[in-house]
Amino acid sequence: MNKPLLSELIIDIGNTSIAFALFKDNQVNLFIKMKTNLMLRYDEAYSFFEENFDFNVNQVFISSVVPILNGIFENVIFSFFKIKPLFISFDLNYDLTFNPYKSDKFLLGSDVFANLIAAIENYSFENVLVADLGTACTIFAVSRQDGILGGLINSGPLINLNSLVDNAYLLKKFPISTPNNLLERATSGSVNSGLFYQYKYLIEGVYRDVKKMYKKEFNLIITGGNANLILPLININFIFNIYLTVEGVRILGNSIDFKFVN
């Protein structure tokens, strides 16, 4: 059987899940996830590839915030595709349309870095605030003129919920959903409201304060696997892009200045 050629596989290894995106003709052709398992074995990862990836690729780019899994995926990808994957990070040199660093480089997670690169490179915006609602909630600002301005990191919705339930004797786990009201009567509804409205006010509050701080207009982009329940509550204009991180990883992978890569 001849396998159709899909040129780029992008992998985002996160704390909760691992996202795989296939790009063909500059579009996401396939997007699937697997649960992050710190004890993942080579044979398990290889079986996942056999079950899901019936195609050839030219390049594989990886963003990882779970270094313990890097070796597994590097070996599986080389065995499966006969390609050595390229891991992107904040401290490599990239040929971009803007300089992410106004001065010295600073430590930044590869997923956050990828989000900020995609926010500028993929959109005709000058200033962007990116909110990523995943295992963590990250809110970072970036400017085409001034580079990465900084941000804040908080725990994500499910981490907060699990922590509350685990530490409150009378609270039991319950299905979560976008709340209908800010003020709820029953305990479960009140917890649900508190869980999601805190991120609404966090995102909107940071957005307003950043605009005042820099005396500039900012566009808001929201991404992340837990964002869908928050989106109906946001009362400012925003763009939702579930592929933002993998798009950024792809941009970075294709922009590396190999003169500086060992």
N, C-alpha and C positions, 0 to 999 in steps of 0.2 A: 504493500500500500504506500503510495506517495504521500508524504506529509506536506501540507501547504506551508509556505514560508511565512512565518510571523517574526518580524525582525528583532523585537526587544522584549525581554521579560524584566519587569521591575518588581522587586521584593521589598516589602517594608516589615521588618521584624520588630513587632511591638511587644509591650509587656503582657497584654491580654490576648492579642491575636496577631497573626501573620498574614499580610495581604499580598496577593499575587496579581499583577496586572500585565496583560499582553497588549502591546501597542502595535497596531498595523495602520499604515498610512496616517500616522500622527493621531490616531484615535484609540481609545481603550476598546479592545476587541473582546477581552475576557477579564473578569474581575471576580476572584474568589478568595476565601479566607480559610485558615485553619486556626484552631486554638493553640496558643503558645503553651508549650510543654517543656519545662527546663530539663526534663529527663528524656527528651526526644532522642531516639536511636537512629543510626544511619539507615537501617532497613525500613523503619517506619517512614522516614522522610522520603526514601527512594520509592516506596510503595505509593505514597501520596502523589509523587510526580508521575508515576506510571498510570495511575487512575485518572489524572486530570490534565496531563499535558501531552497531547498527541500532535506535536508540531515541532518545527525546528526554529531556532533563534540565532541571530547573529551576535547579540550582546545581552549580558545580564548585569544589571546594576542593583546593588543592595544598600538599603539603609537599615541599620540595626541599633537598637538600644538595649539588646540582650547579647552581649559579647560571647557568652558561654555557648550560644548556638551557631556562631559564625563558622566555626570549623566544620560542623555537620553539613551546613548548606553549601559551603565551598566545595566539599568533597562530593556531595550528591550531584551538584550542578556539573562539575567536571566529568563525573562518570556518565551522567545522563545526556548532556548536551555536547560534551567534549570542549567546553568553554570554561575559562577561568573567570569567575565573576569579579566585578570591580565594586569595592565597598566605598561609598561616598562618605565624606566627613567634612566638618567645618574648616579644617586646617589644611586642606589641599588648595591648590591654585586653579582657579576656573576662569575661562574666557567668557565673561558675561557682558550684558549691555550696561551694567552698573556695578559699582564697587560696594559689596555688602558691608565692608569695614571702613569706617571713616578714619580710624587710626589703627591700633594694634588688634590682631585677632584675639577673640576670647572664646572660652569653652562654651559650646552650644550643642545640644542634642541634634543628631543628624536629621531627625524627623522635623523638629522645629526649623532647622536651617532650610530644609527642602521646602517647607511650607512658605517661608518668606521669599525664597528665590522664585517659586512659582507665582506668588502673588504679584511680583513686579514684572517678571519676564513674560507671563501669559496674559497680562492685562495692561491696558494703557492708562494705568493709575500712577500718580506721583507719590501718594502716601497711603499706606494700607495698614489696617489693624486686622490681624488674623487670630481668630479664636478656634482652638482645636479641642473638642470635647471627646476625650477617649478615657483611658485609664486615669490619666491626669487631665486637668483643664489648663491649657496654656494659652495665654493671650499676649501676643508680641506685636510690636509696631515696626514698620520698615518704610524707608523713604528712598525713592530713586536718587535723590540728590545727596542725602546724608547717610545712607546705608541702614544697617540694623540699629534701631534706637533702643531696644531693650524690651522687657516684658515681665510677666509674672506667671508663676506656676502654682496651681492649686490641685487638690485631689479631685478626681472626676466624680460624676454623679453616682455610679455604682459603688465606688470605694466609700463615699460618704454614707450611702444607704446601708451597706453591709456593716460598716463600723457602728452606726447607730443601733441597728438591730442586734448586733452581737453584744452591745454593752448596755442595752436597756431591757430589763428582765421581762416586762410585759409586752414588749413589741415582738411581733412575729413577722416573718417574711410575707409579703403580699404582692400581687401584680402591680407593676408601676405603669402609669400612663400620664399623658399630658393633663394637668388638672383643669377642671372647668371653672374653678373659682380661686381667687387668692386666699380667702378665708373659708376654711372648711370646718365642719362640726365634728365629724367622727375622727378618731385618732389616726386611722389609716389614711384618710383623705388629707388631714393636716400634715402628716409626714410627707405624703406625696407632693402637696403644694410647696412645703418648705424645701423639699429636695430640688425641685425644678425652678421655682421662682428665685432662689438664691443665685442661680447661674444667669437668669435673665437680668437681674439687677447688677450682677458683677460685670457682665459683658457691656450692658448699656452704660453703667457708671464709668467703667474704664474708658469706653469710647468717648463719652462727653469730656472727661478729664484730660484725655490725651489731646483732644482738639483744643481745649483751653490752654494746656501747657505749651504746645508748639505753635498755637495761633495759626493753625492750618486746617484745611478740610481733610478728612480721612475717609477712605472707603472701607467697608467692613466685609470680610470674607469669613465664613464659618465652615468648618469641616469637622470630621471625627465621627466615629461609629455610634456615639451616644447623643449626637446633635439633633436627631430627628424629633425627639420629644420636647426639645427646648425651642425649636424654630417657631412654632405657632405663638409663642409668648413674646417674641422679640418685636418691639415697636419702632425700630429704626430700619432704614433700608439696608439690606445685606444681600450678598451672593452666597449661596450654598454650593459647595463643590466637594463632593465626597472623594474625588480623585486628586485633590490638591497635593497631598504628600507624594504620591507616586509620580505625578506630573513633575514635581520639583526634583525628585530623585533622577528621573529621566533627563531633565534639563542639565543637571549637574554632571551626570555620567557622560553626556555628550559634549560637555564644555570643559572637561579636565585638560589642563595644560600638561602634557606628558613629559615635558622637559623637567618637571619637578617631581615626577613620580619615580620611585626607586623600582 
